[in-house]
Amino acid sequence: MKVNNQNKHFIQTLSPINTVSEEFAKAGTDERGAVFTRREVVDFILDLSGYVPSRKLQNLRLLEPSFGCGDFLIPAIERLMSSLKNQLVSPNVTTLKECIRAVELHAESYQKTRKEVYKILNRYNLTTIQIEELLNTWLIQGDFLLTEFDQLFTHVVGNPPYIRNEAVPSVLMTEYRKRFQTIYDRADIYVPFIEYSLSLLCEGGTLGFICADRWMKNRYGGPLRKLIAEQYHLRIYVDMVGSSAFHSEVIAYPAITIIAKEPTGPTTIIKRPEIDSTFLQEIFHTLKSDATAKGVGVETTLVNSDDSPWMFGESSTLNLVRRLERDFPTLEEVGCKVGIGVATGADRVFIAQLGEMDVEEDRKIPLITTKDIQTGEINWKGYGVINPFDKKGKLVSLAEYPKLRAYLELHRDIIEQRHISKKNPHAWYRTIDRINIELVTRPKLLIPDIKSYVHIVYEKGKFYPHHNLYYITSQDWDLESLSVILRSGIARLFIETYSTRMHGNCLRFQAQYLRRIRIPHWSAIPDNIRQEIRRIAKKDDKVARNHIVSVLYSLSPTERAIIEK
């Protein structure tokens, strides 16, 4: 079905979806993932995309899929009008009508921006009727992911919304999954925004987006990375870690991607540019004259040709990572298991001081959290978690545990608000993650989820980890010795290469990244070196740690310097 831009912006045959989408359109800024981009960044993206006034922009077709308050749309219109002025071409409906399409879900933002665009067009010799005709053609109030278009585009630019899939109404999410192949695992909604936008490019067309960089490395971004690797060219990647690209702070750092519908080739990388219009202009002009220039931190690389994470680190670091990946097995291949602690969905009910939980003794277990290991040693605060599972992993019968039943019934209204309880009412009192009681007594290495440095603590086997802690267990490796290797810089090397940066320049120590760490088999290490590693584990000797790792991995002086850094 083609869109009638004046009236119909949703798939009309799906009225339940229309209703939900229209309600979603009334959501607040946070609920609909609205983040507003600074003008200097917008101009930079338009420049990099090639939508510049020196071109005959009336011959191009630009799409803005989530225009919000016009951060991208208004500068694009101003460039279009400047282009006509440069050519001494008078603006008219015939010339302008097909130049722009812009979509916005939020009704209030749509109306506000429409008025601003009217003011801009009113500066030119256009009648009210002509302006209204352009507005009705250019601007679409509706759900971009459900909107069909009657043309392809030379340019798609913008800042797609940041919305986790669980925040999207289920009926909409179901429809999105039918339409878009890249929605995988817990993908944010900007993933299908990118897929659909790419599909709307004409041959040689360019997409210029700024959005969170998580999809470039996370598991959920795999299908989208594969799609781009097979059908498109990542021309430019701009690392915006630590930059103030938006008018408000965001948890995840963004990146700018310029992706073209053309055969793949080298990617130009720009690292952490200063958000200053003069400096960004200097970068742009450098790229125009010589894409390999180093004067403003510009370099080139080739991204992977499959769904694996994109790596944009220094070439020497990436070479070391690739060498270790070639020569050594992964953490799990040497007999280590990576997991994450328990998520309950209602910590204020399931977690409390162990001695204050009025439930049967075998229904509560000691819990360890990030607060308990802040110093690098275990300083347990006395908390525990209620365990509703038996040793076989099945929910216990509340009839057999009267104290547990009374406690859970007292908090039933809170527990049943969780998605997992609504999904399975008969198991309303389960924790989100199944608790494996055997994990309590197993020795483990504990690693906080988010940290600016590698923080690894050995736990002898007394506690169950909370969901903000990842853990490593092993029947093959001596865990205290393993902690020596990981704390040497080996863990950070892989985490920095594969992890996304969070607010505060912190790293994510997620299981998907920890599993990429390469390590030798414990049994393959000579006895004298194993004894030395055990000795180092008893004291915090950084120099000895780096030396033993250099021996284990046969590091060159240059490689050792990278590890030590």
C-alpha positions as CSV (number, residue, x, y, z in Angstrom):
1,M,0.0,0.0,0.0
2,K,1.3,3.5,-0.8
3,V,1.0,6.3,1.6
4,N,-1.3,9.2,1.2
5,N,0.8,11.8,2.9
6,Q,-2.1,14.1,3.7
7,N,-4.3,11.6,5.6
8,K,-3.2,8.0,6.1
9,H,0.1,7.2,7.7
10,F,-0.5,3.7,9.2
11,I,-1.3,0.4,7.6
12,Q,-5.1,0.8,7.5
13,T,-5.9,-2.9,7.3
14,L,-4.4,-3.4,10.8
15,S,-6.7,-1.4,13.0
16,P,-5.5,-2.8,16.3
17,I,-2.0,-1.9,15.4
18,N,-3.1,1.6,14.4
19,T,-4.8,2.1,17.7
20,V,-1.7,1.0,19.7
21,S,0.6,3.1,17.5
22,E,-1.6,6.2,17.9
23,E,-1.5,5.7,21.7
24,F,2.3,5.3,21.5
25,A,2.4,8.5,19.6
26,K,1.2,10.4,22.7
27,A,4.0,9.0,24.9
28,G,6.5,11.4,26.6
29,T,10.0,12.0,25.5
30,D,11.6,9.2,27.5
31,E,9.0,6.6,26.5
32,R,9.4,7.3,22.8
33,G,13.2,7.5,23.0
34,A,13.6,11.1,21.9
35,V,17.1,12.5,22.1
36,F,17.9,15.9,20.4
37,T,21.0,16.5,18.4
38,R,23.2,19.6,18.5
39,R,23.3,21.7,15.4
40,E,27.1,21.3,14.9
41,V,26.7,17.6,14.8
42,V,23.7,17.8,12.4
43,D,25.6,19.9,10.0
44,F,28.6,17.6,10.2
45,I,26.4,14.6,9.3
46,L,24.7,16.4,6.4
47,D,28.2,17.4,5.1
48,L,29.5,13.8,5.4
49,S,26.4,12.5,3.7
50,G,26.9,14.9,0.8
51,Y,23.7,16.9,1.3
52,V,25.5,20.3,0.7
53,P,24.2,23.5,-0.8
54,S,26.9,23.5,-3.5
55,R,25.0,20.6,-5.1
56,K,21.7,20.8,-7.0
57,L,19.7,19.6,-4.1
58,Q,16.4,19.9,-5.9
59,N,17.5,16.8,-7.9
60,L,18.0,14.8,-4.7
61,R,15.5,13.0,-2.5
62,L,16.0,13.2,1.3
63,L,14.2,11.2,4.0
64,E,14.2,12.0,7.8
65,P,12.5,9.0,9.5
66,S,12.0,10.5,13.0
67,F,12.1,14.3,12.7
68,G,11.1,15.2,16.3
69,C,11.5,18.9,16.7
70,G,13.3,19.3,13.4
71,D,16.9,19.0,14.4
72,F,17.8,17.4,11.0
73,L,14.8,18.4,9.0
74,I,15.1,22.2,9.4
75,P,18.8,22.4,8.5
76,A,18.1,20.2,5.5
77,I,15.4,22.5,4.3
78,E,17.6,25.5,4.8
79,R,20.3,23.8,2.7
80,L,17.8,23.0,0.0
81,M,16.6,26.6,-0.3
82,S,20.3,27.9,-0.2
83,S,21.0,25.5,-3.1
84,L,18.2,27.0,-5.2
85,K,19.4,30.5,-4.3
86,N,23.0,29.6,-5.4
87,Q,21.6,28.5,-8.7
88,L,19.3,31.5,-9.1
89,V,16.3,29.1,-9.2
90,S,13.0,30.4,-7.8
91,P,11.3,28.1,-5.3
92,N,8.1,26.5,-6.5
93,V,5.9,23.5,-5.7
94,T,6.9,21.6,-8.8
95,T,10.6,21.9,-8.1
96,L,10.3,21.2,-4.3
97,K,7.5,18.7,-4.0
98,E,9.5,15.5,-4.3
99,C,12.7,16.7,-2.5
100,I,11.8,15.8,1.1
101,R,9.8,13.2,3.1
102,A,9.9,13.3,6.9
103,V,8.1,11.2,9.4
104,E,7.3,11.8,13.1
105,L,5.3,9.6,15.4
106,H,4.7,12.0,18.2
107,A,1.7,14.2,17.4
108,E,2.7,17.2,19.4
109,S,6.2,17.3,18.0
110,Y,4.8,16.9,14.5
111,Q,2.5,19.9,14.9
112,K,5.3,22.1,16.5
113,T,7.8,21.3,13.7
114,R,5.2,21.8,11.0
115,K,4.7,25.3,12.2
116,E,8.5,26.0,12.2
117,V,8.7,24.7,8.6
118,Y,5.8,26.9,7.6
119,K,7.8,29.9,8.9
120,I,10.8,28.9,6.9
121,L,8.9,28.5,3.6
122,N,7.0,31.7,4.2
123,R,10.3,33.6,3.7
124,Y,10.2,32.7,0.0
125,N,7.7,33.8,-2.6
126,L,5.3,31.0,-2.0
127,T,1.6,31.4,-1.4
128,T,-0.2,29.9,1.7
129,I,-1.8,27.3,-0.6
130,Q,1.6,26.3,-2.0
131,I,3.2,26.1,1.5
132,E,0.4,23.9,2.7
133,E,0.8,21.7,-0.3
134,L,4.5,21.2,0.4
135,L,3.8,20.6,4.1
136,N,1.2,18.0,3.3
137,T,3.6,16.3,0.9
138,W,6.8,16.5,2.9
139,L,5.6,15.8,6.4
140,I,4.0,12.5,7.6
141,Q,2.6,12.0,11.1
142,G,2.8,8.3,11.8
143,D,4.9,5.3,12.5
144,F,7.9,5.2,10.2
145,L,8.2,1.4,10.5
146,L,4.7,1.0,9.2
147,T,4.9,3.7,6.5
148,E,5.3,2.8,2.9
149,F,6.8,5.2,0.3
150,D,6.3,5.7,-3.4
151,Q,9.9,6.6,-4.1
152,L,13.5,5.7,-3.1
153,F,15.9,8.3,-1.6
154,T,19.4,9.6,-2.3
155,H,19.8,10.5,1.3
156,V,18.4,9.3,4.6
157,V,19.6,11.3,7.7
158,G,18.6,11.5,11.3
159,N,18.8,10.3,14.9
160,P,16.5,7.3,15.2
161,P,14.7,6.8,18.5
162,Y,16.3,4.9,21.5
163,I,13.6,2.5,22.7
164,R,14.3,-1.0,24.2
165,N,12.0,-3.6,22.6
166,E,10.3,-4.4,25.9
167,A,9.1,-0.7,26.1
168,V,7.3,-1.1,22.7
169,P,3.7,-2.4,22.9
170,S,3.7,-6.1,22.1
171,V,1.3,-5.9,19.2
172,L,3.6,-3.3,17.5
173,M,6.7,-5.4,18.3
174,T,5.1,-8.5,16.8
175,E,4.3,-6.6,13.6
176,Y,7.8,-5.1,13.4
177,R,9.3,-8.6,13.7
178,K,7.3,-9.8,10.8
179,R,8.6,-6.9,8.6
180,F,12.3,-6.6,9.6
181,Q,14.9,-9.4,9.6
182,T,17.4,-7.6,11.8
183,I,15.2,-7.5,15.0
184,Y,17.1,-10.1,17.0
185,D,17.4,-10.9,20.7
186,R,16.8,-7.6,22.6
187,A,17.5,-5.2,19.8
188,D,16.6,-1.6,20.4
189,I,14.1,-0.1,18.0
190,Y,16.8,1.9,16.1
191,V,17.9,-1.4,14.6
192,P,14.8,-1.8,12.3
193,F,14.9,1.9,11.7
194,I,18.4,1.5,10.2
195,E,17.3,-1.6,8.2
196,Y,14.2,0.0,6.8
197,S,16.1,3.3,6.0
198,L,18.8,1.3,4.1
199,S,16.2,-0.5,2.1
200,L,14.8,2.9,0.9
201,L,18.1,4.1,-0.6
202,C,18.5,4.2,-4.3
203,E,21.7,3.0,-5.9
204,G,24.5,5.2,-4.7
205,G,22.3,6.6,-2.0
206,T,23.7,7.5,1.5
207,L,22.5,7.0,5.0
208,G,23.8,9.4,7.7
209,F,22.7,8.5,11.2
210,I,23.8,9.2,14.8
211,C,22.7,6.7,17.3
212,A,24.0,4.4,20.1
213,D,27.0,2.3,19.1
214,R,25.8,-0.8,20.9
215,W,24.6,-2.6,17.8
216,M,28.0,-2.4,16.2
217,K,29.4,-4.9,18.8
218,N,26.5,-6.4,20.7
219,R,25.1,-9.8,19.9
220,Y,21.7,-8.3,18.9
221,G,23.4,-6.2,16.2
222,G,24.7,-9.3,14.4
223,P,22.0,-9.5,11.7
224,L,22.2,-5.8,10.9
225,R,26.0,-6.0,10.6
226,K,25.7,-8.9,8.3
227,L,23.2,-7.1,6.1
228,I,25.5,-4.1,5.8
229,A,28.5,-6.3,5.1
230,E,26.7,-8.1,2.3
231,Q,24.8,-5.2,0.6
232,Y,26.2,-1.9,1.6
233,H,29.4,0.1,2.3
234,L,30.3,1.6,5.6
235,R,32.0,4.6,4.3
236,I,32.6,6.6,7.5
237,Y,32.5,5.8,11.2
238,V,32.8,8.6,13.7
239,D,33.5,7.5,17.3
240,M,31.7,9.9,19.6
241,V,32.7,8.4,22.9
242,G,32.8,11.1,25.6
243,S,31.4,13.8,23.3
244,S,28.4,16.0,24.0
245,A,26.6,15.3,20.7
246,F,23.1,15.8,22.2
247,H,21.3,18.5,24.1
248,S,20.9,16.0,27.0
249,E,23.0,13.2,28.5
250,V,22.6,9.6,27.3
251,I,23.7,6.4,29.0
252,A,25.2,4.8,25.9
253,Y,27.7,6.7,23.8
254,P,26.7,7.4,20.2
255,A,28.5,7.0,16.9
256,I,28.0,8.5,13.4
257,T,27.7,6.1,10.5
258,I,27.7,7.0,6.9
259,I,26.5,4.0,4.9
260,A,26.1,3.9,1.1
261,K,24.3,1.5,-1.2
262,E,27.4,0.6,-3.2
263,P,30.0,-2.1,-3.3
264,T,31.9,-2.4,0.0
265,G,35.3,-0.9,0.6
266,P,37.5,0.7,3.2
267,T,36.0,2.6,6.1
268,T,37.2,6.0,7.1
269,I,37.4,6.3,10.9
270,I,37.3,9.5,12.8
271,K,37.9,9.2,16.5
272,R,36.3,11.4,19.2
273,P,36.2,14.7,17.4
274,E,35.8,17.9,19.4
275,I,32.2,19.1,19.0
276,D,33.1,22.4,17.5
277,S,31.8,23.7,14.2
278,T,35.2,24.9,13.0
279,F,36.9,21.7,13.9
280,L,34.2,19.5,12.3
281,Q,34.5,21.6,9.2
282,E,38.2,21.0,9.1
283,I,37.6,17.3,9.3
284,F,35.1,17.5,6.5
285,H,37.4,19.4,4.2
286,T,40.3,17.0,5.0
287,L,38.1,14.1,3.9
288,K,37.2,15.9,0.7
289,S,40.9,16.5,-0.2
290,D,42.5,13.3,1.2
291,A,40.6,10.6,3.0
292,T,43.7,9.1,4.4
293,A,45.0,12.3,6.0
294,K,46.2,11.9,9.6
295,G,46.1,15.6,10.6
296,V,42.8,15.5,12.4
297,G,42.8,11.9,13.6
298,V,41.5,10.2,10.4
299,E,42.4,6.7,9.4
300,T,41.0,3.9,7.3
301,T,40.3,0.2,8.0
302,L,38.3,-2.7,6.6
303,V,35.4,-3.9,8.7
304,N,34.5,-7.6,9.0
305,S,32.6,-9.2,6.1
306,D,30.2,-11.1,8.3
307,D,28.1,-10.5,11.4
308,S,31.0,-10.3,13.9
309,P,31.6,-7.2,15.9
310,W,33.1,-4.1,14.2
311,M,36.5,-3.3,15.7
312,F,37.8,0.3,15.3
313,G,40.8,0.3,17.7
314,E,44.4,1.2,17.0
315,S,45.9,-1.1,14.3
316,S,48.7,-2.4,16.6
317,T,46.1,-3.4,19.2
318,L,43.8,-5.1,16.7
319,N,46.8,-7.0,15.3
320,L,47.5,-8.3,18.7
321,V,43.9,-9.3,19.3
322,R,43.8,-11.1,16.0
323,R,47.1,-12.9,16.7
324,L,45.9,-14.1,20.1
325,E,42.6,-15.2,18.5
326,R,44.6,-17.2,16.0
327,D,46.9,-18.8,18.5
328,F,44.8,-19.4,21.6
329,P,41.4,-20.9,22.5
330,T,38.5,-19.0,24.1
331,L,37.8,-18.9,27.8
332,E,35.1,-21.5,27.5
333,E,37.1,-23.7,25.2
334,V,39.6,-24.2,28.0
335,G,37.0,-25.4,30.4
336,C,35.7,-22.1,32.0
337,K,32.0,-21.2,32.2
338,V,30.8,-17.6,32.1
339,G,27.5,-16.7,33.6
340,I,25.5,-13.9,35.2
341,G,23.9,-13.7,38.6
342,V,20.2,-13.9,39.4
343,A,17.7,-11.3,38.2
344,T,14.5,-11.4,40.3
345,G,12.4,-8.6,38.7
346,A,11.4,-7.5,42.2
347,D,14.6,-7.1,44.3
348,R,12.8,-5.3,47.1
349,V,10.7,-8.4,47.7
350,F,13.2,-11.2,46.9
351,I,16.3,-9.6,48.4
352,A,16.7,-8.5,52.0
353,Q,19.0,-9.0,55.1
354,L,19.3,-12.8,55.4
355,G,18.4,-12.8,59.1
356,E,15.3,-10.7,58.5
357,M,13.7,-12.9,55.9
358,D,10.8,-14.7,57.6
359,V,10.8,-17.8,55.3
360,E,12.1,-21.3,55.8
361,E,15.9,-21.6,56.1
362,D,16.3,-23.7,53.0
363,R,14.4,-21.1,50.9
364,K,17.0,-18.3,51.4
365,I,20.6,-18.2,50.3
366,P,23.4,-15.6,50.9
367,L,23.7,-13.1,48.0
368,I,26.8,-11.2,46.9
369,T,26.5,-7.9,45.0
370,T,28.9,-5.3,43.5
371,K,28.8,-3.4,46.8
372,D,30.3,-6.4,48.6
373,I,33.4,-6.4,46.5
374,Q,34.1,-2.7,45.9
375,T,37.5,-2.9,47.7
376,G,38.7,-5.9,45.7
377,E,38.0,-8.2,48.6
378,I,34.7,-9.6,49.9
379,N,33.0,-7.6,52.5
380,W,29.6,-9.1,52.7
381,K,26.8,-6.8,53.8
382,G,24.5,-9.7,55.0
383,Y,22.0,-9.8,52.2
384,G,20.3,-12.9,50.9
385,V,17.9,-13.9,48.1
386,I,14.7,-16.0,48.3
387,N,15.1,-19.2,46.3
388,P,11.8,-20.5,44.9
389,F,13.4,-23.5,43.1
390,D,14.3,-26.9,44.3
391,K,17.6,-28.7,43.6
392,K,16.2,-30.0,40.2
393,G,15.4,-26.4,39.1
394,K,11.6,-26.8,39.6
395,L,9.4,-24.4,41.5
396,V,8.7,-25.6,45.0
397,S,5.1,-26.0,46.1
398,L,4.0,-23.2,48.4
399,A,1.8,-25.6,50.2
400,E,5.0,-27.2,51.6
401,Y,6.4,-23.9,52.7
402,P,3.8,-22.0,54.8
403,K,6.3,-19.2,55.8
404,L,7.4,-18.7,52.2
405,R,3.8,-18.7,51.0
406,A,2.7,-16.1,53.6
407,Y,5.7,-13.9,52.7
408,L,5.1,-14.0,48.9
409,E,1.3,-13.5,49.3
410,L,2.0,-10.4,51.4
411,H,3.9,-8.9,48.4
412,R,1.9,-10.6,45.6
413,D,0.7,-7.3,44.1
414,I,4.3,-6.3,43.5
415,I,5.5,-9.7,42.3
416,E,2.6,-10.0,39.8
417,Q,3.4,-6.7,38.1
418,R,6.4,-8.3,36.5
419,H,6.2,-9.4,32.9
420,I,7.3,-13.0,33.8
421,S,4.4,-13.3,36.2
422,K,1.9,-12.1,33.7
423,K,3.3,-14.4,31.1
424,N,3.0,-17.5,33.3
425,P,0.4,-16.8,36.1
426,H,0.8,-20.4,37.6
427,A,4.5,-19.6,38.2
428,W,3.9,-16.1,39.4
429,Y,6.4,-16.3,42.3
430,R,9.5,-17.4,40.3
431,T,12.5,-15.2,39.9
432,I,13.3,-14.1,36.3
433,D,16.4,-16.3,36.3
434,R,16.3,-19.8,37.6
435,I,18.5,-20.3,40.7
436,N,21.0,-23.1,40.6
437,I,21.7,-23.8,44.2
438,E,25.0,-25.7,43.4
439,L,26.5,-22.4,42.2
440,V,26.6,-21.2,45.8
441,T,29.3,-23.7,46.9
442,R,31.4,-23.4,43.7
443,P,34.5,-21.2,43.7
444,K,34.1,-18.4,41.2
445,L,35.6,-15.2,39.9
446,L,33.2,-12.2,40.2
447,I,33.3,-9.4,37.7
448,P,31.0,-6.3,37.9
449,D,28.9,-5.6,34.8
450,I,30.0,-2.0,34.3
451,K,33.4,-0.7,35.4
452,S,36.1,1.7,34.2
453,Y,38.8,-0.9,34.9
454,V,39.1,-4.7,35.2
455,H,37.8,-5.6,38.7
456,I,38.0,-9.3,39.4
457,V,37.4,-10.9,42.8
458,Y,38.0,-14.5,43.8
459,E,35.1,-16.0,45.8
460,K,35.7,-19.3,47.6
461,G,32.1,-20.7,47.3
462,K,29.8,-19.2,49.8
463,F,27.5,-16.8,47.9
464,Y,25.1,-16.6,45.0
465,P,25.9,-13.6,42.7
466,H,23.4,-10.8,42.0
467,H,22.6,-9.9,38.4
468,N,25.0,-7.0,38.3
469,L,27.8,-9.5,38.6
470,Y,29.2,-11.9,36.0
471,Y,31.0,-14.9,37.2
472,I,33.6,-17.5,35.9
473,T,33.7,-21.0,37.1
474,S,36.0,-23.8,36.0
475,Q,36.9,-27.4,36.7
476,D,40.1,-27.2,34.7
477,W,41.7,-23.9,35.5
478,D,42.9,-22.9,39.0
479,L,40.7,-19.8,39.4
480,E,43.1,-17.8,41.5
481,S,45.7,-18.3,38.8
482,L,43.2,-17.4,36.1
483,S,42.6,-14.1,37.9
484,V,46.3,-13.3,37.6
485,I,46.1,-13.7,33.8
486,L,42.9,-11.7,33.4
487,R,44.1,-8.9,35.6
488,S,47.3,-8.5,33.7
489,G,45.7,-6.6,30.9
490,I,44.6,-9.5,28.8
491,A,41.0,-9.2,29.9
492,R,41.0,-5.4,29.3
493,L,42.5,-5.9,25.8
494,F,39.6,-8.0,24.7
495,I,36.9,-6.1,26.6
496,E,38.1,-2.7,25.2
497,T,38.2,-4.1,21.7
498,Y,34.7,-5.7,21.7
499,S,32.8,-3.7,24.4
500,T,30.8,-0.6,23.9
501,R,31.6,2.4,26.2
502,M,29.0,3.5,28.7
503,H,28.4,6.9,30.3
504,G,31.5,7.9,32.3
505,N,33.7,6.1,29.9
506,C,33.0,2.7,31.6
507,L,33.3,-0.7,29.9
508,R,30.6,-3.4,29.8
509,F,31.9,-6.7,31.1
510,Q,29.1,-8.8,29.6
511,A,29.3,-12.5,29.0
512,Q,29.4,-12.1,25.2
513,Y,32.6,-10.1,25.6
514,L,34.2,-12.2,28.4
515,R,33.8,-15.3,26.2
516,R,36.0,-13.7,23.6
517,I,39.0,-13.7,25.9
518,R,41.8,-16.0,24.7
519,I,43.6,-18.1,27.3
520,P,45.9,-21.2,27.1
521,H,44.8,-24.5,28.5
522,W,45.9,-24.8,32.2
523,S,47.2,-28.4,31.5
524,A,49.4,-27.1,28.7
525,I,51.3,-24.7,30.9
526,P,54.6,-26.1,32.2
527,D,54.7,-26.9,36.0
528,N,57.3,-24.3,36.8
529,I,55.2,-21.6,35.2
530,R,52.0,-22.8,36.9
531,Q,53.8,-22.6,40.3
532,E,55.0,-19.1,39.5
533,I,51.4,-18.0,38.6
534,R,50.1,-19.5,41.9
535,R,52.9,-17.6,43.8
536,I,51.9,-14.3,42.0
537,A,48.2,-15.0,42.9
538,K,49.1,-14.7,46.6
539,K,50.4,-11.1,46.2
540,D,49.6,-8.2,44.1
541,D,52.8,-8.0,42.0
542,K,52.0,-6.1,38.8
543,V,55.5,-6.4,37.4
544,A,55.6,-10.2,37.9
545,R,52.1,-10.5,36.5
546,N,53.0,-8.8,33.3
547,H,56.2,-10.8,32.9
548,I,54.5,-14.2,33.3
549,V,51.8,-13.2,30.8
550,S,54.5,-12.2,28.4
551,V,56.0,-15.7,28.7
552,L,52.6,-17.4,28.4
553,Y,51.6,-15.5,25.2
554,S,55.1,-15.1,23.7
555,L,54.6,-11.4,23.6
556,S,57.0,-9.1,21.7
557,P,58.1,-5.9,23.5
558,T,55.6,-4.0,21.4
559,E,52.8,-6.4,22.3
560,R,53.7,-6.4,26.0
561,A,53.6,-2.6,26.0
562,I,50.0,-2.8,24.7
563,I,49.0,-5.2,27.4
564,E,50.6,-3.1,30.1
565,K,48.9,0.0,28.9
